[in-house]
């Protein structure tokens, strides 16, 4: 029994393709594709065309000179008798056909197709589907993938890359599919954390463009030049999405923390994928929980690389700090109010002093 109709299957497949790359399409995006699977074709309209000899010089076609021309073709005319004696039946038939076509062309109106709207280009179609968008950077307008377009592209690329063992992924040296395979695994991690101490700016660019990872950890040891380059990249206003990078001196291994709580280890940096054979291995739950807690702690204590916070965010933080300082001052004022009570508590000590003075007087009496 077929539960799904062809139409239902197509729509579910579209949503599944997006979900597989951590994107949730809206109903409008799904229906826009459903109703416009192909670019629009060109539009034409039919236009009436007057015959070439219509109304020339104000003379009608059935009068004057044109009537004489028409008379030549009448049966029994001298012109027709001459043709009958000189032309065979085949040539006569051809002559009749040509004469008929010429007569219709010269005397009857015709129609033609006039272009109203040119056919939609593939680029225009992808833009209308919101898979591509136009952006202007430094005064230059260009195209870039939207989140929907990126999700569909990742799904297509993942369909082209298969591996028999979904638990351990082997990335062999000199394999042209090693890097795409790793990127597909990173895309499946969703909005996770990648720990790659020696990540470079080209790897960062690929992560931003082809995955949904939102956090990156790199080493802060002897890495100032590369960190500066990645900081500049992350501060660019043209990035399609927000990715935060931090640096720490406590990093040694390459770890991937996915958004579904899975923890994987990567044998080498993204920079070496395809040059050396390595594996991407999931950790057992117990060990994975320990690693996740450890690297979350490192993340919390790491230094920000980029993007730098907006000035508005810094102003809000300053206001929060001032509010905290005001609360502390209020607490101090409350403590000041209670100080007189402390003085009252010291009164028994004054009584003791008076007692001492009385004792002194008593001692001085015998003297």
MOTAPE-V760743 format. One record per residue. N is the residue number from 1. RES is the residue in three letters. SS is DSSP state (H for helix, E for strand, C for the rest). D_FIRST is the distance of its C-alpha to the first C-alpha in whole Angstrom. Layout:
BEGIN
[[N | RES | SS | D_FIRST] [N | RES | SS | D_FIRST]]
END
This chain:
BEGIN
[[1 | UNK | C | 0] [2 | UNK | C | 4] [3 | UNK | C | 6] [4 | UNK | C | 9] [5 | UNK | C | 11] [6 | UNK | H | 13] [7 | UNK | H | 16] [8 | UNK | H | 15] [9 | UNK | H | 14] [10 | UNK | H | 18] [11 | UNK | H | 19] [12 | UNK | H | 18] [13 | UNK | H | 19] [14 | UNK | H | 23] [15 | UNK | H | 23] [16 | UNK | H | 22] [17 | UNK | H | 25] [18 | UNK | H | 27] [19 | UNK | H | 27] [20 | UNK | C | 27] [21 | UNK | C | 31] [22 | UNK | C | 31] [23 | UNK | C | 31] [24 | UNK | C | 29] [25 | UNK | C | 29] [26 | UNK | C | 30] [27 | UNK | H | 28] [28 | UNK | H | 30] [29 | UNK | H | 30] [30 | UNK | H | 26] [31 | UNK | H | 27] [32 | UNK | H | 30] [33 | UNK | H | 28] [34 | UNK | H | 25] [35 | UNK | H | 28] [36 | UNK | C | 30] [37 | UNK | C | 28] [38 | UNK | C | 31] [39 | UNK | C | 35] [40 | UNK | C | 36] [41 | UNK | C | 38] [42 | UNK | C | 41] [43 | UNK | E | 42] [44 | UNK | E | 45] [45 | UNK | E | 47] [46 | UNK | E | 49] [47 | UNK | E | 52] [48 | UNK | E | 55] [49 | UNK | E | 58] [50 | UNK | C | 61] [51 | UNK | C | 63] [52 | UNK | C | 66] [53 | UNK | C | 68] [54 | UNK | C | 68] [55 | UNK | C | 71] [56 | UNK | H | 73] [57 | UNK | H | 76] [58 | UNK | H | 75] [59 | UNK | C | 76] [60 | UNK | C | 73] [61 | UNK | C | 71] [62 | UNK | C | 73] [63 | UNK | C | 76] [64 | UNK | H | 79] [65 | UNK | H | 78] [66 | UNK | H | 75] [67 | UNK | H | 76] [68 | UNK | H | 78] [69 | UNK | H | 75] [70 | UNK | H | 73] [71 | UNK | H | 76] [72 | UNK | H | 76] [73 | UNK | C | 73] [74 | UNK | C | 74] [75 | UNK | C | 74] [76 | UNK | C | 78] [77 | UNK | C | 79] [78 | UNK | H | 82] [79 | UNK | H | 79] [80 | UNK | H | 76] [81 | UNK | H | 79] [82 | UNK | H | 80] [83 | UNK | H | 76] [84 | UNK | H | 76] [85 | UNK | H | 79] [86 | UNK | H | 78] [87 | UNK | C | 74] [88 | UNK | C | 72] [89 | UNK | H | 69] [90 | UNK | H | 67] [91 | UNK | H | 68] [92 | UNK | H | 69] [93 | UNK | H | 65] [94 | UNK | H | 65] [95 | UNK | H | 67] [96 | UNK | H | 66] [97 | UNK | H | 62] [98 | UNK | H | 64] [99 | UNK | H | 66] [100 | UNK | H | 63] [101 | UNK | H | 61] [102 | UNK | H | 64] [103 | UNK | H | 65] [104 | UNK | H | 62] [105 | UNK | H | 62] [106 | UNK | H | 65] [107 | UNK | H | 65] [108 | UNK | C | 61] [109 | UNK | C | 59] [110 | UNK | E | 56] [111 | UNK | E | 53] [112 | UNK | E | 52] [113 | UNK | E | 49] [114 | UNK | E | 50] [115 | UNK | E | 48] [116 | UNK | E | 47] [117 | UNK | E | 45] [118 | UNK | C | 45] [119 | UNK | C | 41] [120 | UNK | C | 40] [121 | UNK | C | 41] [122 | UNK | H | 38] [123 | UNK | H | 40] [124 | UNK | H | 40] [125 | UNK | H | 37] [126 | UNK | H | 36] [127 | UNK | H | 39] [128 | UNK | H | 37] [129 | UNK | C | 34] [130 | UNK | C | 36] [131 | UNK | C | 35] [132 | UNK | E | 39] [133 | UNK | E | 42] [134 | UNK | E | 46] [135 | UNK | E | 48] [136 | UNK | E | 52] [137 | UNK | E | 54] [138 | UNK | C | 58] [139 | UNK | C | 58] [140 | UNK | E | 55] [141 | UNK | E | 52] [142 | UNK | E | 49] [143 | UNK | E | 45] [144 | UNK | E | 43] [145 | UNK | E | 40] [146 | UNK | C | 38] [147 | UNK | H | 37] [148 | UNK | H | 33] [149 | UNK | H | 34] [150 | UNK | H | 35] [151 | UNK | H | 32] [152 | UNK | H | 30] [153 | UNK | H | 33] [154 | UNK | H | 33] [155 | UNK | H | 29] [156 | UNK | H | 29] [157 | UNK | H | 32] [158 | UNK | H | 30] [159 | UNK | H | 28] [160 | UNK | H | 30] [161 | UNK | C | 32] [162 | UNK | C | 30] [163 | UNK | C | 32] [164 | UNK | C | 31] [165 | UNK | C | 32] [166 | UNK | C | 31] [167 | UNK | C | 34] [168 | UNK | E | 37] [169 | UNK | E | 37] [170 | UNK | E | 40] [171 | UNK | E | 42] [172 | UNK | C | 44] [173 | UNK | C | 47] [174 | UNK | C | 47] [175 | UNK | C | 43] [176 | UNK | C | 43] [177 | UNK | C | 39] [178 | UNK | H | 41] [179 | UNK | H | 42] [180 | UNK | H | 38] [181 | UNK | H | 37] [182 | UNK | H | 39] [183 | UNK | H | 38] [184 | UNK | H | 35] [185 | UNK | H | 35] [186 | UNK | H | 38] [187 | UNK | H | 35] [188 | UNK | H | 33] [189 | UNK | C | 36] [190 | UNK | C | 35] [191 | UNK | C | 38] [192 | UNK | C | 40] [193 | UNK | E | 44] [194 | UNK | E | 45] [195 | UNK | E | 48] [196 | UNK | C | 50] [197 | UNK | C | 53] [198 | UNK | C | 54] [199 | UNK | C | 52] [200 | UNK | C | 53] [201 | UNK | H | 53] [202 | UNK | H | 50] [203 | UNK | H | 48] [204 | UNK | H | 48] [205 | UNK | H | 47] [206 | UNK | H | 44] [207 | UNK | H | 43] [208 | UNK | H | 44] [209 | UNK | H | 42] [210 | UNK | H | 39] [211 | UNK | C | 38] [212 | UNK | C | 38] [213 | UNK | C | 41] [214 | UNK | C | 43] [215 | UNK | E | 46] [216 | UNK | E | 48] [217 | UNK | E | 51] [218 | UNK | E | 54] [219 | UNK | E | 57] [220 | UNK | C | 60] [221 | UNK | C | 62] [222 | UNK | C | 64] [223 | UNK | C | 61] [224 | UNK | H | 63] [225 | UNK | H | 63] [226 | UNK | H | 59] [227 | UNK | H | 58] [228 | UNK | H | 60] [229 | UNK | H | 58] [230 | UNK | H | 55] [231 | UNK | H | 57] [232 | UNK | H | 58] [233 | UNK | H | 54] [234 | UNK | H | 53] [235 | UNK | C | 55] [236 | UNK | C | 54] [237 | UNK | C | 53] [238 | UNK | C | 50] [239 | UNK | C | 48] [240 | UNK | C | 44] [241 | UNK | C | 44] [242 | UNK | C | 46] [243 | UNK | C | 47] [244 | UNK | E | 49] [245 | UNK | E | 51] [246 | UNK | E | 54] [247 | UNK | E | 56] [248 | UNK | E | 58] [249 | UNK | C | 60] [250 | UNK | C | 58] [251 | UNK | C | 55] [252 | UNK | C | 55] [253 | UNK | C | 51] [254 | UNK | E | 48] [255 | UNK | E | 46] [256 | UNK | E | 42] [257 | UNK | E | 41] [258 | UNK | C | 38] [259 | UNK | C | 37] [260 | UNK | C | 34] [261 | UNK | C | 38] [262 | UNK | C | 37] [263 | UNK | E | 40] [264 | UNK | E | 41] [265 | UNK | E | 44] [266 | UNK | E | 45] [267 | UNK | C | 47] [268 | UNK | C | 49] [269 | UNK | C | 49] [270 | UNK | H | 47] [271 | UNK | H | 50] [272 | UNK | H | 50] [273 | UNK | E | 47] [274 | UNK | C | 46] [275 | UNK | C | 50] [276 | UNK | E | 50] [277 | UNK | C | 47] [278 | UNK | E | 46] [279 | UNK | E | 43] [280 | UNK | E | 41] [281 | UNK | E | 40] [282 | UNK | E | 39] [283 | UNK | C | 41] [284 | UNK | C | 40] [285 | UNK | H | 40] [286 | UNK | H | 44] [287 | UNK | H | 45] [288 | UNK | H | 43] [289 | UNK | H | 44] [290 | UNK | H | 48] [291 | UNK | H | 47] [292 | UNK | H | 46] [293 | UNK | H | 48] [294 | UNK | H | 51] [295 | UNK | H | 50] [296 | UNK | H | 49] [297 | UNK | H | 53] [298 | UNK | H | 54] [299 | UNK | H | 52] [300 | UNK | H | 54] [301 | UNK | H | 57] [302 | UNK | C | 57] [303 | UNK | E | 58] [304 | UNK | E | 57] [305 | UNK | E | 57] [306 | UNK | E | 55] [307 | UNK | C | 54] [308 | UNK | C | 57] [309 | UNK | C | 57] [310 | UNK | C | 57] [311 | UNK | H | 61] [312 | UNK | H | 59] [313 | UNK | H | 58] [314 | UNK | H | 61] [315 | UNK | H | 63] [316 | UNK | H | 60] [317 | UNK | H | 61] [318 | UNK | H | 65] [319 | UNK | H | 65] [320 | UNK | H | 63] [321 | UNK | H | 66] [322 | UNK | H | 68] [323 | UNK | H | 67] [324 | UNK | H | 67] [325 | UNK | H | 70] [326 | UNK | H | 71] [327 | UNK | H | 69] [328 | UNK | H | 72] [329 | UNK | H | 75] [330 | UNK | H | 74] [331 | UNK | H | 74] [332 | UNK | H | 77] [333 | UNK | H | 79] [334 | UNK | H | 78] [335 | UNK | H | 79] [336 | UNK | H | 82] [337 | UNK | H | 83] [338 | UNK | C | 83] [339 | UNK | H | 85] [340 | UNK | H | 88] [341 | UNK | H | 87] [342 | UNK | H | 87] [343 | UNK | H | 91] [344 | UNK | H | 92] [345 | UNK | H | 90] [346 | UNK | C | 93] [347 | UNK | H | 96] [348 | UNK | H | 97] [349 | UNK | H | 98] [350 | UNK | H | 100] [351 | UNK | H | 102] [352 | UNK | H | 102] [353 | UNK | H | 104] [354 | UNK | H | 106] [355 | UNK | H | 107] [356 | UNK | H | 108] [357 | UNK | H | 110] [358 | UNK | H | 112] [359 | UNK | H | 112] [360 | UNK | H | 114] [361 | UNK | H | 116] [362 | UNK | H | 117] [363 | UNK | H | 118] [364 | UNK | H | 120] [365 | UNK | H | 122] [366 | UNK | H | 124] [367 | UNK | C | 125]]
END
